[in-house]
Amino acid sequence: MSDDQQSPSRRRTLIKTLVFVPMGAGAAAAIQQNLPNATAAAPAEGKPDAYTPKFFTATEWKFVIAAVDRLIPHDQHGPGAVELGVPEFLDRHMQSPYAAGAIWYMQGPFLEATSEFGYQGKLALKDIIRVGIKAVDAHCASSFSGKAFADLDLRMQEAVLKDLEEGKIKLADISSKLFFADFLAEVRAGYFADPSHGGNKNMGAWKMIGYPGMRGDYLEWVKIRDKPYPLGPVDLAGRRG
């Protein structure tokens, strides 16, 4: 994992899109108060816990770790996604009924439709991720002298991810924009989810943004907007950060 000149702005963009985290006003105030002008030194770059993937193959795992590290790298604002265990979250989530499409409507017809109609494809989430990884590695191999995505230098990895996001790369069997959007959504979820799901180790992401977690009551802070919430987060298991 490496520091990157673009990571502070990318991290702030990430945080501004946290529509899935039920955040109190005190936590929101902490974000606005602390992040844009943060001057604290970067925390020591950590290492992920040892974990053997059960869903991803060894080749896929290399892609996951490399891509996750580029999407949320370690920087002066806080820990990176790899050190917070986001790859583990992805591997565990791909084994869930949700990722298998158990609660999706997965019957045809499969038609082109605008985004207002939601996802209309035949692939479940785990298949979108698996097919997408294989397609991106194939694209990289044909474009960069046989190198897989994980073997590219960091700048080239970021360029590939940006082109995927903008739909500039035509992948076999899947839309590059669909794959990137779903992969990024998984990375965000793992970074900010409760630690019980594998990511956000030691509530590192919550500490970074001042999110109180599962504290039973912080109503007295709802109207306070000029001070960050003073207490550390609490996870679903009752552990205090």
CYANA upper distance limits for C-alpha pairs under 8 A (distance plus 0.5 A):
  1 MET  CA     69 ASP  CA      6.74
  1 MET  CA     73 PRO  CA      6.90
  1 MET  CA     74 HIS  CA      7.00
  1 MET  CA     80 GLY  CA      8.16
  1 MET  CA     82 VAL  CA      8.41
  2 SER  CA     73 PRO  CA      7.10
  2 SER  CA     74 HIS  CA      6.94
  2 SER  CA     75 ASP  CA      8.20
  3 ASP  CA      7 SER  CA      7.88
  3 ASP  CA     73 PRO  CA      7.24
  3 ASP  CA     74 HIS  CA      6.54
  3 ASP  CA     75 ASP  CA      5.75
  4 ASP  CA     73 PRO  CA      7.96
  4 ASP  CA     75 ASP  CA      7.66
  6 GLN  CA     10 ARG  CA      6.77
  7 SER  CA     11 ARG  CA      6.32
  7 SER  CA     72 ILE  CA      7.86
  7 SER  CA     73 PRO  CA      7.14
  7 SER  CA     75 ASP  CA      7.29
  8 PRO  CA     12 ARG  CA      6.74
  8 PRO  CA     75 ASP  CA      7.66
  8 PRO  CA     76 GLN  CA      8.30
  8 PRO  CA     77 HIS  CA      7.62
  9 SER  CA     13 THR  CA      6.68
 10 ARG  CA     14 LEU  CA      6.69
 10 ARG  CA     72 ILE  CA      8.36
 11 ARG  CA     15 ILE  CA      6.78
 11 ARG  CA     72 ILE  CA      7.33
 12 ARG  CA     16 LYS  CA      6.73
 12 ARG  CA     35 LEU  CA      8.11
 12 ARG  CA     36 PRO  CA      8.07
 13 THR  CA     17 THR  CA      7.15
 14 LEU  CA     18 LEU  CA      7.51
 14 LEU  CA    188 ARG  CA      8.27
 21 VAL  CA    192 PHE  CA      8.15
 23 MET  CA     27 ALA  CA      6.62
 23 MET  CA     28 ALA  CA      7.08
 23 MET  CA    211 TYR  CA      7.33
 24 GLY  CA     28 ALA  CA      6.85
 24 GLY  CA    211 TYR  CA      8.34
 24 GLY  CA    222 VAL  CA      7.08
 25 ALA  CA     29 ALA  CA      6.52
 25 ALA  CA    221 TRP  CA      7.62
 25 ALA  CA    222 VAL  CA      5.44
 25 ALA  CA    223 LYS  CA      7.46
 25 ALA  CA    224 ILE  CA      7.96
 25 ALA  CA    225 ARG  CA      7.61
 26 GLY  CA     30 ALA  CA      6.81
 26 GLY  CA    221 TRP  CA      5.91
 26 GLY  CA    222 VAL  CA      6.11
 26 GLY  CA    223 LYS  CA      8.07
 26 GLY  CA    224 ILE  CA      6.85
 26 GLY  CA    225 ARG  CA      7.00
 26 GLY  CA    227 LYS  CA      8.18
 26 GLY  CA    228 PRO  CA      6.75
 26 GLY  CA    229 TYR  CA      5.83
 27 ALA  CA     31 ILE  CA      6.95
 27 ALA  CA    209 ILE  CA      7.63
 27 ALA  CA    210 GLY  CA      5.78
 27 ALA  CA    211 TYR  CA      5.32
 27 ALA  CA    212 PRO  CA      7.18
 27 ALA  CA    228 PRO  CA      7.28
 27 ALA  CA    229 TYR  CA      6.58
 28 ALA  CA     32 GLN  CA      6.93
 28 ALA  CA    210 GLY  CA      8.36
 28 ALA  CA    211 TYR  CA      8.27
 29 ALA  CA     33 GLN  CA      6.32
 29 ALA  CA    224 ILE  CA      8.27
 29 ALA  CA    225 ARG  CA      5.65
 29 ALA  CA    226 ASP  CA      7.17
 29 ALA  CA    227 LYS  CA      7.22
 29 ALA  CA    228 PRO  CA      6.35
 29 ALA  CA    229 TYR  CA      8.30
 30 ALA  CA     34 ASN  CA      6.31
 30 ALA  CA     35 LEU  CA      8.37
 30 ALA  CA    209 ILE  CA      7.12
 30 ALA  CA    210 GLY  CA      6.02
 30 ALA  CA    211 TYR  CA      8.44
 30 ALA  CA    227 LYS  CA      7.19
 30 ALA  CA    228 PRO  CA      4.52
 30 ALA  CA    229 TYR  CA      6.77
 31 ILE  CA     35 LEU  CA      6.00
 31 ILE  CA    209 ILE  CA      5.81
 31 ILE  CA    210 GLY  CA      7.07
 31 ILE  CA    228 PRO  CA      8.27
 32 GLN  CA     36 PRO  CA      7.39
 33 GLN  CA     37 ASN  CA      8.39
 33 GLN  CA    226 ASP  CA      7.73
 33 GLN  CA    227 LYS  CA      7.66
 33 GLN  CA    228 PRO  CA      7.23
 34 ASN  CA     38 ALA  CA      6.02
 34 ASN  CA    228 PRO  CA      8.24
 35 LEU  CA     77 HIS  CA      7.74
 35 LEU  CA    209 ILE  CA      7.97
 38 ALA  CA     77 HIS  CA      7.45
 40 ALA  CA     76 GLN  CA      7.79
 40 ALA  CA     77 HIS  CA      8.14
 41 ALA  CA     76 GLN  CA      6.40
 41 ALA  CA     77 HIS  CA      8.39
 42 ALA  CA     75 ASP  CA      6.69
 42 ALA  CA     76 GLN  CA      4.28
 42 ALA  CA     77 HIS  CA      6.52
 42 ALA  CA     78 GLY  CA      6.74
 43 PRO  CA     76 GLN  CA      7.53
 43 PRO  CA     78 GLY  CA      6.86
 43 PRO  CA     79 PRO  CA      7.49
 45 GLU  CA     74 HIS  CA      7.25
 45 GLU  CA     79 PRO  CA      7.17
 45 GLU  CA     80 GLY  CA      8.41
 45 GLU  CA     83 GLU  CA      7.98
 46 GLY  CA     79 PRO  CA      8.06
 46 GLY  CA     83 GLU  CA      5.89
 47 LYS  CA     82 VAL  CA      8.13
 47 LYS  CA     83 GLU  CA      5.44
 48 PRO  CA     82 VAL  CA      6.74
 48 PRO  CA     83 GLU  CA      4.92
 48 PRO  CA     84 LEU  CA      6.95
 48 PRO  CA     85 GLY  CA      6.18
 49 ASP  CA     83 GLU  CA      8.38
 49 ASP  CA     85 GLY  CA      7.63
 51 TYR  CA     88 GLU  CA      7.39
 53 PRO  CA     57 THR  CA      7.93
 53 PRO  CA     61 TRP  CA      7.94
 53 PRO  CA     88 GLU  CA      7.67
 53 PRO  CA     91 ASP  CA      6.55
 54 LYS  CA     91 ASP  CA      7.30
 54 LYS  CA     92 ARG  CA      8.28
 55 PHE  CA     91 ASP  CA      6.18
 55 PHE  CA     92 ARG  CA      8.00
 55 PHE  CA     94 MET  CA      7.18
 55 PHE  CA     95 GLN  CA      7.03
 56 PHE  CA     60 GLU  CA      6.01
 56 PHE  CA     61 TRP  CA      6.13
 56 PHE  CA     91 ASP  CA      6.94
 57 THR  CA     61 TRP  CA      6.44
 58 ALA  CA     62 LYS  CA      6.92
 59 THR  CA     63 PHE  CA      7.20
 60 GLU  CA     64 VAL  CA      6.71
 60 GLU  CA    130 ARG  CA      8.19
 60 GLU  CA    133 ILE  CA      7.13
 60 GLU  CA    134 LYS  CA      8.11
 61 TRP  CA     65 ILE  CA      6.71
 62 LYS  CA     66 ALA  CA      6.72
 62 LYS  CA    150 ALA  CA      6.48
 63 PHE  CA     67 ALA  CA      6.44
 63 PHE  CA    133 ILE  CA      7.58
 63 PHE  CA    149 PHE  CA      6.81
 63 PHE  CA    150 ALA  CA      5.74
 64 VAL  CA     68 VAL  CA      6.34
 64 VAL  CA     87 PRO  CA      6.92
 65 ILE  CA     69 ASP  CA      6.57
 65 ILE  CA     82 VAL  CA      7.12
 65 ILE  CA     87 PRO  CA      6.65
 66 ALA  CA     70 ARG  CA      6.97
 66 ALA  CA    149 PHE  CA      8.29
 66 ALA  CA    150 ALA  CA      5.97
 67 ALA  CA     71 LEU  CA      6.75
 67 ALA  CA    150 ALA  CA      8.13
 67 ALA  CA    157 GLN  CA      8.04
 67 ALA  CA    161 LEU  CA      8.42
 68 VAL  CA     72 ILE  CA      6.83
 68 VAL  CA     73 PRO  CA      8.32
 68 VAL  CA     81 ALA  CA      6.78
 68 VAL  CA     82 VAL  CA      6.96
 68 VAL  CA     86 VAL  CA      7.93
 68 VAL  CA     87 PRO  CA      7.62
 68 VAL  CA    187 VAL  CA      7.16
 69 ASP  CA     73 PRO  CA      5.51
 69 ASP  CA     74 HIS  CA      8.35
 69 ASP  CA     80 GLY  CA      7.19
 69 ASP  CA     81 ALA  CA      6.55
 69 ASP  CA     82 VAL  CA      6.20
 70 ARG  CA    154 LEU  CA      7.98
 70 ARG  CA    157 GLN  CA      7.95
 70 ARG  CA    158 GLU  CA      7.02
 71 LEU  CA     81 ALA  CA      8.43
 71 LEU  CA    184 LEU  CA      8.08
 71 LEU  CA    187 VAL  CA      8.43
 72 ILE  CA     80 GLY  CA      5.91
 72 ILE  CA     81 ALA  CA      5.87
 73 PRO  CA     79 PRO  CA      7.82
 73 PRO  CA     80 GLY  CA      4.89
 73 PRO  CA     81 ALA  CA      6.90
 73 PRO  CA     82 VAL  CA      8.32
 74 HIS  CA     78 GLY  CA      6.71
 74 HIS  CA     79 PRO  CA      5.22
 74 HIS  CA     80 GLY  CA      4.23
 74 HIS  CA     81 ALA  CA      7.85
 75 ASP  CA     79 PRO  CA      7.09
 75 ASP  CA     80 GLY  CA      7.55
 77 HIS  CA    208 MET  CA      7.71
 78 GLY  CA    204 GLY  CA      8.29
 78 GLY  CA    205 ALA  CA      7.96
 78 GLY  CA    208 MET  CA      6.44
 79 PRO  CA     83 GLU  CA      7.19
 79 PRO  CA     84 LEU  CA      7.40
 79 PRO  CA    204 GLY  CA      7.35
 79 PRO  CA    205 ALA  CA      7.77
 80 GLY  CA     84 LEU  CA      6.96
 81 ALA  CA     85 GLY  CA      6.92
 81 ALA  CA     86 VAL  CA      5.89
 81 ALA  CA     87 PRO  CA      8.33
 81 ALA  CA    187 VAL  CA      8.11
 81 ALA  CA    191 TYR  CA      6.52
 81 ALA  CA    200 ASN  CA      8.41
 82 VAL  CA     86 VAL  CA      6.13
 82 VAL  CA     87 PRO  CA      6.88
 83 GLU  CA    201 LYS  CA      8.34
 84 LEU  CA    191 TYR  CA      7.42
 84 LEU  CA    199 GLY  CA      6.11
 84 LEU  CA    200 ASN  CA      5.41
 84 LEU  CA    201 LYS  CA      5.21
 84 LEU  CA    202 ASN  CA      8.33
 84 LEU  CA    204 GLY  CA      7.36
 84 LEU  CA    205 ALA  CA      8.39
 85 GLY  CA     89 PHE  CA      7.02
 85 GLY  CA    190 GLY  CA      8.35
 85 GLY  CA    191 TYR  CA      8.35
 85 GLY  CA    198 GLY  CA      6.63
 85 GLY  CA    199 GLY  CA      4.93
 85 GLY  CA    200 ASN  CA      6.89
 85 GLY  CA    201 LYS  CA      6.63
 86 VAL  CA     90 LEU  CA      6.76
 86 VAL  CA    187 VAL  CA      6.87
 86 VAL  CA    190 GLY  CA      5.56
 86 VAL  CA    191 TYR  CA      6.33
 86 VAL  CA    198 GLY  CA      7.39
 86 VAL  CA    199 GLY  CA      5.06
 86 VAL  CA    200 ASN  CA      7.50
 87 PRO  CA     91 ASP  CA      6.78
 87 PRO  CA    187 VAL  CA      8.49
 87 PRO  CA    199 GLY  CA      8.09
 88 GLU  CA     92 ARG  CA      6.65
 88 GLU  CA    198 GLY  CA      6.11
 88 GLU  CA    199 GLY  CA      7.09
 89 PHE  CA     93 HIS  CA      6.42
 89 PHE  CA    190 GLY  CA      6.00
 89 PHE  CA    197 HIS  CA      6.45
 89 PHE  CA    198 GLY  CA      5.01
 89 PHE  CA    199 GLY  CA      5.59
 90 LEU  CA     94 MET  CA      6.56
 90 LEU  CA    186 GLU  CA      7.10
 90 LEU  CA    187 VAL  CA      7.81
 90 LEU  CA    190 GLY  CA      7.44
 91 ASP  CA     95 GLN  CA      7.36
 92 ARG  CA     96 SER  CA      7.46
 92 ARG  CA    197 HIS  CA      8.09
 92 ARG  CA    198 GLY  CA      7.91
 93 HIS  CA     98 TYR  CA      8.49
 93 HIS  CA     99 ALA  CA      7.12
 94 MET  CA     99 ALA  CA      5.74
 94 MET  CA    100 ALA  CA      7.84
 94 MET  CA    125 LEU  CA      8.13
 94 MET  CA    126 LYS  CA      5.79
 95 GLN  CA     99 ALA  CA      7.20
 95 GLN  CA    100 ALA  CA      7.84
 95 GLN  CA    126 LYS  CA      8.37
 96 SER  CA    100 ALA  CA      7.03
 97 PRO  CA    101 GLY  CA      6.89
 97 PRO  CA    102 ALA  CA      5.69
 97 PRO  CA    103 ILE  CA      7.93
 98 TYR  CA    102 ALA  CA      6.11
 98 TYR  CA    103 ILE  CA      6.63
 98 TYR  CA    104 TRP  CA      8.25
 98 TYR  CA    125 LEU  CA      8.34
 99 ALA  CA    124 ALA  CA      6.81
 99 ALA  CA    125 LEU  CA      5.31
 99 ALA  CA    126 LYS  CA      5.62
100 ALA  CA    124 ALA  CA      6.02
100 ALA  CA    125 LEU  CA      6.88
100 ALA  CA    126 LYS  CA      6.50
100 ALA  CA    127 ASP  CA      8.40
101 GLY  CA    105 TYR  CA      8.11
101 GLY  CA    106 MET  CA      7.58
101 GLY  CA    124 ALA  CA      5.47
101 GLY  CA    125 LEU  CA      7.22
106 MET  CA    121 GLY  CA      8.40
106 MET  CA    122 LYS  CA      6.71
106 MET  CA    123 LEU  CA      8.48
106 MET  CA    124 ALA  CA      8.29
107 GLN  CA    122 LYS  CA      7.91
108 GLY  CA    122 LYS  CA      8.05
110 PHE  CA    120 GLN  CA      6.24
110 PHE  CA    121 GLY  CA      6.18
110 PHE  CA    122 LYS  CA      7.08
111 LEU  CA    120 GLN  CA      6.87
111 LEU  CA    121 GLY  CA      8.01
112 GLU  CA    120 GLN  CA      7.58
113 ALA  CA    117 PHE  CA      7.01
113 ALA  CA    120 GLN  CA      7.57
114 THR  CA    118 GLY  CA      8.05
115 SER  CA    119 TYR  CA      7.72
123 LEU  CA    127 ASP  CA      6.08
123 LEU  CA    128 ILE  CA      6.34
124 ALA  CA    128 ILE  CA      6.70
125 LEU  CA    129 ILE  CA      6.80
125 LEU  CA    182 ASP  CA      8.15
126 LYS  CA    130 ARG  CA      6.65
127 ASP  CA    131 VAL  CA      6.22
127 ASP  CA    132 GLY  CA      8.49
128 ILE  CA    132 GLY  CA      6.27
128 ILE  CA    174 ILE  CA      8.05
128 ILE  CA    179 PHE  CA      6.69
128 ILE  CA    182 ASP  CA      8.36
129 ILE  CA    133 ILE  CA      6.60
129 ILE  CA    179 PHE  CA      6.91
129 ILE  CA    182 ASP  CA      8.01
129 ILE  CA    183 PHE  CA      7.09
130 ARG  CA    134 LYS  CA      6.90
131 VAL  CA    135 ALA  CA      6.64
131 VAL  CA    173 ASP  CA      7.93
131 VAL  CA    174 ILE  CA      7.71
132 GLY  CA    136 VAL  CA      6.56
132 GLY  CA    171 LEU  CA      8.33
132 GLY  CA    174 ILE  CA      7.02
132 GLY  CA    176 SER  CA      7.93
132 GLY  CA    179 PHE  CA      6.14
133 ILE  CA    137 ASP  CA      6.67
134 LYS  CA    138 ALA  CA      6.66
135 ALA  CA    139 HIS  CA      6.65
135 ALA  CA    171 LEU  CA      6.19
135 ALA  CA    172 ALA  CA      6.35
135 ALA  CA    173 ASP  CA      8.12
135 ALA  CA    174 ILE  CA      8.32
136 VAL  CA    140 CYS  CA      6.66
136 VAL  CA    149 PHE  CA      7.62
136 VAL  CA    171 LEU  CA      7.33
137 ASP  CA    141 ALA  CA      6.57
137 ASP  CA    147 LYS  CA      8.39
137 ASP  CA    148 ALA  CA      5.43
137 ASP  CA    149 PHE  CA      5.95
138 ALA  CA    142 SER  CA      6.79
138 ALA  CA    148 ALA  CA      7.75
139 HIS  CA    143 SER  CA      6.59
139 HIS  CA    171 LEU  CA      7.51
140 CYS  CA    144 PHE  CA      6.02
140 CYS  CA    146 GLY  CA      7.52
140 CYS  CA    147 LYS  CA      6.60
140 CYS  CA    148 ALA  CA      6.06
140 CYS  CA    149 PHE  CA      6.37
141 ALA  CA    145 SER  CA      6.43
141 ALA  CA    146 GLY  CA      4.29
141 ALA  CA    147 LYS  CA      5.23
141 ALA  CA    148 ALA  CA      5.97
141 ALA  CA    149 PHE  CA      8.38
142 SER  CA    146 GLY  CA      6.46
147 LYS  CA    151 ASP  CA      6.26
147 LYS  CA    152 LEU  CA      7.17
148 ALA  CA    152 LEU  CA      7.38
149 PHE  CA    157 GLN  CA      7.06
150 ALA  CA    157 GLN  CA      8.16
152 LEU  CA    156 MET  CA      6.52
152 LEU  CA    157 GLN  CA      6.46
153 ASP  CA    157 GLN  CA      6.73
154 LEU  CA    158 GLU  CA      6.77
155 ARG  CA    159 ALA  CA      6.76
156 MET  CA    160 VAL  CA      6.71
157 GLN  CA    161 LEU  CA      6.78
158 GLU  CA    162 LYS  CA      6.62
159 ALA  CA    163 ASP  CA      6.72
160 VAL  CA    164 LEU  CA      6.68
161 LEU  CA    165 GLU  CA      6.68
161 LEU  CA    180 PHE  CA      8.07
162 LYS  CA    166 GLU  CA      6.81
163 ASP  CA    167 GLY  CA      6.50
163 ASP  CA    168 LYS  CA      5.50
163 ASP  CA    169 ILE  CA      6.50
164 LEU  CA    168 LYS  CA      6.60
164 LEU  CA    169 ILE  CA      6.22
164 LEU  CA    176 SER  CA      5.60
164 LEU  CA    177 LYS  CA      6.26
164 LEU  CA    180 PHE  CA      6.58
165 GLU  CA    176 SER  CA      7.48
165 GLU  CA    177 LYS  CA      5.70
165 GLU  CA    180 PHE  CA      6.15
165 GLU  CA    181 ALA  CA      7.54
166 GLU  CA    177 LYS  CA      6.98
167 GLY  CA    175 SER  CA      8.05
167 GLY  CA    176 SER  CA      6.02
167 GLY  CA    177 LYS  CA      5.55
168 LYS  CA    176 SER  CA      8.32
169 ILE  CA    176 SER  CA      6.82
170 LYS  CA    175 SER  CA      7.61
170 LYS  CA    176 SER  CA      6.96
171 LEU  CA    175 SER  CA      6.82
171 LEU  CA    176 SER  CA      6.48
174 ILE  CA    178 LEU  CA      7.96
174 ILE  CA    179 PHE  CA      7.69
175 SER  CA    179 PHE  CA      6.79
176 SER  CA    180 PHE  CA      6.58
177 LYS  CA    181 ALA  CA      6.46
178 LEU  CA    182 ASP  CA      6.70
179 PHE  CA    183 PHE  CA      6.51
180 PHE  CA    184 LEU  CA      6.44
181 ALA  CA    185 ALA  CA      6.61
182 ASP  CA    186 GLU  CA      6.78
183 PHE  CA    187 VAL  CA      6.84
184 LEU  CA    188 ARG  CA      6.68
185 ALA  CA    189 ALA  CA      6.62
186 GLU  CA    190 GLY  CA      6.61
187 VAL  CA    191 TYR  CA      6.60
188 ARG  CA    192 PHE  CA      6.85
189 ALA  CA    193 ALA  CA      6.06
190 GLY  CA    197 HIS  CA      8.07
190 GLY  CA    198 GLY  CA      7.86
190 GLY  CA    199 GLY  CA      5.42
190 GLY  CA    200 ASN  CA      7.06
191 TYR  CA    199 GLY  CA      6.19
191 TYR  CA    200 ASN  CA      5.55
191 TYR  CA    205 ALA  CA      6.94
192 PHE  CA    199 GLY  CA      7.98
192 PHE  CA    200 ASN  CA      6.33
192 PHE  CA    205 ALA  CA      6.37
192 PHE  CA    206 TRP  CA      7.27
193 ALA  CA    197 HIS  CA      7.46
193 ALA  CA    199 GLY  CA      7.15
193 ALA  CA    200 ASN  CA      6.79
194 ASP  CA    199 GLY  CA      7.81
194 ASP  CA    200 ASN  CA      7.14
194 ASP  CA    203 MET  CA      7.97
194 ASP  CA    235 ASP  CA      6.71
194 ASP  CA    236 LEU  CA      7.34
195 PRO  CA    199 GLY  CA      5.86
195 PRO  CA    200 ASN  CA      5.62
195 PRO  CA    201 LYS  CA      6.09
195 PRO  CA    202 ASN  CA      7.41
195 PRO  CA    203 MET  CA      6.92
195 PRO  CA    235 ASP  CA      7.58
196 SER  CA    236 LEU  CA      8.10
196 SER  CA    237 ALA  CA      8.32
200 ASN  CA    204 GLY  CA      6.20
200 ASN  CA    205 ALA  CA      6.30
200 ASN  CA    206 TRP  CA      8.23
202 ASN  CA    241 GLY  CA      7.06
203 MET  CA    207 LYS  CA      6.72
203 MET  CA    233 PRO  CA      7.66
203 MET  CA    235 ASP  CA      7.97
203 MET  CA    241 GLY  CA      6.73
204 GLY  CA    208 MET  CA      6.77
205 ALA  CA    209 ILE  CA      7.04
206 TRP  CA    210 GLY  CA      6.31
206 TRP  CA    211 TYR  CA      5.36
206 TRP  CA    212 PRO  CA      7.63
206 TRP  CA    213 GLY  CA      7.58
206 TRP  CA    233 PRO  CA      7.14
207 LYS  CA    211 TYR  CA      6.90
207 LYS  CA    232 GLY  CA      7.17
207 LYS  CA    233 PRO  CA      7.17
207 LYS  CA    241 GLY  CA      7.92
210 GLY  CA    228 PRO  CA      7.50
210 GLY  CA    229 TYR  CA      6.95
210 GLY  CA    232 GLY  CA      7.98
210 GLY  CA    233 PRO  CA      8.19
211 TYR  CA    229 TYR  CA      8.38
211 TYR  CA    232 GLY  CA      8.42
211 TYR  CA    233 PRO  CA      6.82
212 PRO  CA    229 TYR  CA      7.96
212 PRO  CA    231 LEU  CA      7.52
212 PRO  CA    232 GLY  CA      6.63
212 PRO  CA    233 PRO  CA      4.64
212 PRO  CA    234 VAL  CA      6.98
213 GLY  CA    233 PRO  CA      5.27
213 GLY  CA    234 VAL  CA      5.51
213 GLY  CA    235 ASP  CA      6.31
214 MET  CA    233 PRO  CA      7.60
214 MET  CA    234 VAL  CA      5.71
214 MET  CA    235 ASP  CA      6.01
214 MET  CA    236 LEU  CA      6.57
214 MET  CA    238 GLY  CA      8.34
215 ARG  CA    233 PRO  CA      7.59
215 ARG  CA    234 VAL  CA      6.27
215 ARG  CA    235 ASP  CA      8.47
218 TYR  CA    222 VAL  CA      7.68
220 GLU  CA    224 ILE  CA      8.42
221 TRP  CA    229 TYR  CA      7.76
232 GLY  CA    240 ARG  CA      7.24
232 GLY  CA    241 GLY  CA      5.81
233 PRO  CA    240 ARG  CA      6.41
233 PRO  CA    241 GLY  CA      5.64
234 VAL  CA    238 GLY  CA      6.29
234 VAL  CA    239 ARG  CA      6.01
234 VAL  CA    240 ARG  CA      4.99
234 VAL  CA    241 GLY  CA      6.49
235 ASP  CA    239 ARG  CA      6.03
235 ASP  CA    240 ARG  CA      7.24
235 ASP  CA    241 GLY  CA      8.42
